[in-house]
Amino acid sequence: MATSSPKVIVLTGATRGLGRALVERFAAQGHTVLGCGSNAGLARALADHFGPPHDFAAVDVAFESQVEPWAARLLSTYGAPDLLINNAAVINQNAPLWQVPAEEFDRLMDVNVKGVANVIRHYLPAMLARKSGVIVNFSSGWGRTVAADVAPYCASKWAIEGLTRALAEELPRGMAAVPLDPGIIDTDMLRSCFGGSASRYPAPKKWVEKAVPYILALNSRDNGKPLAVR
C-alpha cells in the first residue's frame, strides 16, 4: 500500500547496503524503482526478484559512457524521475592520507563525486523540462565533520555538500537538491572503519523505517538545506 502517490525513483548503489534496503521499502510502498549497481550479478538478482515495472542494471557511475545510455533508456520508457537519489559510494581502507594509494584515491573520487555529477548530467535535463522533482545526494556525517584515516572519503562528502548546495542555487522554483546525511548505519562500509563496533548502530532494514518517509516528504521547501535522517 503506497504511503504517498506513486513515484518513479532513480537510485544508484541499489544492490547493497542502504540502497538495497531502500529498494525493498520503496517497492513495497508502490513506487517504481529504477536502480543500478556496479556488480552485474547483484543487479540481475534484483531484476529477477522485483520484476517490472522496476528496472535494475549494471552501471558503474564513475563512467559517463555507462551512465549516458542507461539514463537515455530509462528516460525514454519512464520519463523524468520524481526522485533522483545518488547513493553509490565507496570508502578508502583506513589509512593516513599519505598512505592511501593514488589509484584508490582516484577511484573514490570518481565514484563519490564524479559519479554523482554524471548521473545528474543525464537525468536532470528531463526533470528541468518538467519543472519538478527532487535530487537527493547522500552525504555523510563526515561531509560536515572529519576523522582520521578517512580523509579521502571526508573530502568526497564535503564536495557533495558544496556541489549540492550550489546546484540548489541553479534550480528553478518547484524543484530541490538536498545533501542528506543518512546517519550512522551498520553497513559493510561502516564495518570497514569501525569493525565489530558497527553492530551498535541500526541495520539498513531498520534505518529505512525512518529514512523512507523522510526522503519521500522532501520537497521544494527543502532546496539547498543540509539535512539528516535522525
N, C-alpha and C positions, 0 to 999 in steps of 0.2 A: 504494500500500500504506500503510495507516494506521500511524503510529508509536505511537499511543495509541488508546484506544477512541474511536470517532467522537463528535464533539461538535457541538452546534449553537452557532454563533458569530455574535453580532451585532457588526458592525463599522461604525463611522461613518468618513466620509472615505475610502471604499473605492475611489474612482475614480482616484486619483492617488497618486504618491509611495509612501510607506510602506504606505498602505492597499492600493493596487493590488498591490504585491509580496506583502503578507500574504494577499490573496485567492488569488493563484496558488498559494502554498505550502500554505495550509490545504486548498484544494480538492484539490490533488494528493495530499494525505495522507488523503483520505477524509472530511474534515469538511464539514459543511454550513454555508455562509457566507450570512448574511443581511445585506447591506450597503446603505449609502446614500451618496449624494453630492449636492451641490447642483446639479451640471451634469446636466441631463436627458439630453443626448445621450450623455455618457460612461456614465451609469447604464444606458441602453438597450443600449449596446455591450457592457457587462459581462454583462447578462442574456442577450443573444444569444450571447455567446461561451461562457458556462459552462452556461446552461440549468438546468432543475430537477435536483436539489432546491434548488439555490441560488436566491437571490432578491435582486434589486437594484432600488432605487427612487430617484427623485429626491426628496430630502428636505433642506431647509435646517434643520439642528438648532437654529439660533437662534430658530426659530419653533415654539412649543409646538403651535400649530394644525396644523403639518405632522407633528410627531413623534407626537402622540397617535393619529391614525388609522393611521399606519404601524405603530406598536407594536401596536395592537389587532388589526390584520390578521395580523401575523406570529405573535402570541401565540395567536390562535385556530387557526392552522394548525399551528404547530410546537411550541407550548408554551413554557415558560420556557427561555431560553438557558442553556447550561452556562458560557459565557464571554461577557462583555459588554465590548467594547473601545471606549473613547471616544478616537478618534484624530483626528477632524476638528479642524482649527485653521487660523488664518491668522496672518500676521505683518505688522507695520507696515512701511512704507517707512522705511529708515534715516533717522532724524532725531532731534534732541534733543526731549525730551518736549514742550516748549512750542511746538514747530513741528509737532507731529502734529495734524492737523485733528480737531475733535470728532467728526465723522462717522466717521472712520477708527478713532479710539479706541473709539467705541461699538460699531462693527461687530466689532472684535476681541474685546471683552469679551462681546458677545452670542454669538459662536460658541465662543470658547475656554472660557468659564466658564458662562454661562447655558445654552449648548447641552449641555454635559455634565450639568448638573442636569436639563434637560428630558428627556434620554434616560434617566437613572437614575429619574426620577419615574415613567416609564411602563413600564419593564421590571422594576425591582427588586421591586415587589409580588408578581409571579408567581414570582420567584426565592425570595422570602421564604416564600411559601406552600409551596414545595417544600423549603425549608430547605437549599438547596445552590446553588453557583455562585460564580464569581469575577468581580469587576469590575476591569478594568484601565483606569486613566485615564492617558493618556500625558502625562507632564510633560516636562521638558527639563533639560539642564544649567543653563539659565537659569531654572529653577524652584528652584535651590539656590545659584546664584551670579548675578552680574549683568554687564551690559556696556553701554557707552554706545550710544545711538541705537536701542535696542530696549526702552526702559523699559516701554511698554505690554505687549509680549509677555512680558517678565520678570514683570510684575505678574500677568498672567493665569496663568502657570505656577506662581508662588508660591501663587496662590489655589487652583490644582488640588492642590498638595501639602497645603495645610491642609484643603480640602474633603474630600479622600480619606481623610486620616488621621482626621478627625472622623467621617466615615461609618463607618470601620472600627470605631470605638467603639460604633456603633449596631447593628452586625450581630450576629445570633445565632452561636453556635458552629457550626462547619462551613462557614462562608462566609468570603469575603475581599474586601477592597477594597485595591488596591495602586496607589500612584503610581509609575509606571515611566518612568524616563529612558531613551529608546531609544538614546541615544548620538548621535554626530555622523555624519550620513549625507548623501551628495551628492544632495540633492533641490532642486527649484525654490525651495523656501522658503530653504534654506541659501544657494543661489546669489544670492538677493536681498540677502543680508547679506555674503557672502564673495566674491561674483563668481567668477572663474575658479578661485580657490584652493580652492573647494569640491570640485574634482575630486581633491584629495588624499585625500578620505575615501571610504569604501566606498559603492558604489551600492546602492540598495534591494534589488536581486536578490541581492547578496552578503550584505547585512545579515540578510535573513530566514533564512539558513542557521544563524545563531546565535539569532536572535530567536524564531523559531517554536518550537523545542524548549524554549527558556527560558520562554516565555509558557505553553505547554501544561503545563509542570511546576508552575506556580504553584498553591498550594492554601491551605487554611485556616491553615496554619502561617505563611504569609506575610502574614497580615492586618495592614494598617497599616504595613508596612515600606516605607520609601522605597528602591526597588531600581533597578537599572540594567542594561541589556544591555551587556556588555563582551566 
